Amino acid sequence: MANIKIRLSIDEKIYEEFKRYCEEKELTISKEVELFMKGVIKGEEYDRV
């Protein structure tokens, strides 16, 4: 499958915290978002505050 580019509007503080989280764990933000989306599609629960 081909990857596509998307544009998101995210709270700056949340983005910066998540960016640090990913950097510390040597993860990419895009892959983590993709995994989150796959989980939602599969019906996995998440904390929706």
Helices and strands as residue ranges (DSSP letters): H 12-24, H 29-42
